[in-house]
Amino acid sequence: MKEKVATNLEETILLEEKFQLATYKKMPIVAERGEGVWIFTSNGDRYLDLYGGHAVAGAGHCHPHVVRAIREQTEKLLFYSNLVYSETRARAAKKLVSLAPDLLTKAFFCNSGTEANENAMRMARMSTGRENIISFGGGFHGRTADAISATFLGKYREIGKPNVPGHLQAEFSDIDSVRAVADESVAAIMLEPIQSMAGVRGSAPSFYRALREMCDARGIVLIYDEVQTGVGRTGDWFFAGSSAGDGVVPDIVTLAKALGSGVPVGACLVTEEIASHIKENDLGTTFGGGMIAMAAVTATLEAIENDQMIDNVRTVEAYLRERLKEVEQVVAVRGRGFLLGLEFSDPAKPFHEAICLLRLYKRLWPLIDADKRTEGRFGGLDPRESAANWV
Ligand SMILES: Cc1ncc(COP(=O)(O)O)c(C=O)c1O
């Protein structure tokens, strides 16, 4: 009989810690099952999931329509490349384009947000014959070489060294800072229309309009990284074309995260003008446009549409904003829809971290060998003793 890999929460945690690189600060729970807004853990706890696994569960966990579509596809064909036509892919492309602003008429499918941004920048360079890219302080665009070089946020460019040359920085919401660097060497201006990791920072609609006008005047491609803001998250299908952005439609929109309800998928949506510069073999990926991902995309978009989730985002946003007024410690609520940032009167991070660490320690402590307890991540502290001070 096959050995059972993990029997309980503690064992699962210890196995992951032992056999995976320690690249993530994890919450001390084992996610076992998801249903709509709920995530259930292996020890039977139920959490209202406001995090959505990095904003992936936009249509909720395991939406029945999405699960059915994926299951049906798995029984037909798991994968075939872009060298053949596929009804599943055709339907996904049509559905996605039909929901996008009219000017965005063609899709290119890949596998992640960072890959979508790499391809967007490549298309901008190909369309303009120029090389430089302007992006903004506080923006995040992914971790592959070009995308991380466009990420002027915290330590990321440092992690990505050596950086790809030709990345210029401007200040978000400050059109003069963009004007100062937007010369004839610039292929594209790329931005998160609402900067998520910088603490959920948006801008006045006039900023997006000014960017559009400058790009038109100077022959620069405008790219919206909508990996966070797209697929209904902000109460519109896309930030592109929305009233929050003064109706501005960029030349390229990039998407990922919620697009496949958890099946890895990224996409670029482009205008006819951009498409006219892209030839056979200019872009490519083995897995992009694969059938499982494409079935997930169509079903995810249908689920959001059929269940009127975008209306729900607006309703729940209004409710949250109203109720958050009652919380004295919340001094500001930024963002739109379900991309909201709360500013607290006191730093929230140390408190959050302490609670998470405490839960983890409480579960793991009895399992750690006595002689290991003073090492590295376990720090020599028995938090059970001070539990009463924290929770
Ligand atoms: C705005 C934005 N762009 C790009 C990415 C990169 O996406 P991925 O992790 O799918 O490569 C992220 C990821 O968090 C993101 O938030």
The ligand as an SDF file (V2000), in Angstrom:
LIG
                    3D

 16 16  0  0  0  0  0  0  0  0999 V2000
    0.1350   44.0390  -11.0230 C   0  0  0  0  0  0  0  0  0  0  0  0
    0.8490   42.7380  -11.1940 C   0  0  0  0  0  0  0  0  0  0  0  0
    1.4690   42.4940  -12.3560 N   0  0  0  0  0  0  0  0  0  0  0  0
    2.1080   41.3300  -12.5750 C   0  0  0  0  0  0  0  0  0  0  0  0
    2.1700   40.3530  -11.6090 C   0  0  0  0  0  0  0  0  0  0  0  0
    2.8930   39.0770  -11.8810 C   0  0  0  0  0  0  0  0  0  0  0  0
    1.9770   38.0500  -12.0780 O   0  0  0  0  0  0  0  0  0  0  0  0
    2.4280   36.5260  -11.9630 P   0  0  0  0  0  0  0  0  0  0  0  0
    2.7390   36.2720  -10.5310 O   0  0  0  0  0  0  0  0  0  0  0  0
    1.2390   35.7480  -12.4630 O   0  0  0  0  0  0  0  0  0  0  0  0
    3.6060   36.3650  -12.8430 O   0  0  0  0  0  0  0  0  0  0  0  0
    1.5320   40.5610  -10.3850 C   0  0  0  0  0  0  0  0  0  0  0  0
    1.5930   39.5380   -9.3280 C   0  0  0  0  0  0  0  0  0  0  0  0
    1.2800   39.7120   -8.1910 O   0  0  0  0  0  0  0  0  0  0  0  0
    0.8600   41.7960  -10.1630 C   0  0  0  0  0  0  0  0  0  0  0  0
    0.2590   42.0550   -9.0070 O   0  0  0  0  0  0  0  0  0  0  0  0
  1  2  1  0
  2  3  1  0
  2 15  2  0
  3  4  2  0
  4  5  1  0
  5  6  1  0
  5 12  2  0
  6  7  1  0
  7  8  1  0
  8  9  2  0
  8 10  1  0
  8 11  1  0
 12 13  1  0
 12 15  1  0
 13 14  2  0
 15 16  1  0
M  END
$$$$
